[in-house]
Amino acid sequence: MATDELSSKLSRRLQIEEGAEEPVAVEVHEHQNGSEDKPTTANADSELGAKLMRRGELNEGQGEHCQPSAKVFNPYTEFKEFSRKQIKDMEKMFKTYDAGKDNYIDLMELKLMMEKLEAPQTHLALKNMIKEVDEDLDNKLSFREFLLIFRKAAAGELAEDSGLSVLARLSEIDVSTEGVKGAKTFFEAKVQAINESNRFEAEIRQEQEAKKKQAEDQKQRRAAFKELQSAFK
């Protein structure tokens, strides 16, 4: 079959290029009936030629291996104007309405969110809400784009009667006390950066202390339960 023959040719050609085998002359016979190769075989030969050319370039150092770029998103470092608790509250809200659990809120999920907030929107209004923060133009909201809603709300960049403004206002996540702080001078910027770093570390310590207290409470409850069990033996 043409596919098996093509696979065999490709494997042998690669072995020859890598020096595993010596090339052997092959006598080429014309088709007795004068018929031409099928179009599918011609397309496969063309694809084979492109792959072999690419392989040769890589072996000679002319081509470069393409590595997919992966940019890691960290909400705590990119959205420093918000506290860890605020971001966690936003993440909780995002996951609540991400019904498909695909890390996106699409138009129908946004529609459900606004209905739950008792502020239903028209189909066009929902599309405009997504469009206002949809940086990658995929017609849905990632968590980062969801956070942009609250950044714009805190900075006063949203129209009072816009759907996004209504969402931020009814979400019960207070961002008004934080806001997007601007620094007038380099000195103020340095002081602000230090304060934000100290606040970040303090919030982490609070979280660690809360987890530690929770673990101690659980340990005490287990000890009390075991003591109660032993009393009935």
Helices and strands as residue ranges (DSSP letters): H 2-17, H 39-59, H 75-78, H 84-97, H 107-116, H 123-133, H 143-154, H 163-170, H 186-231
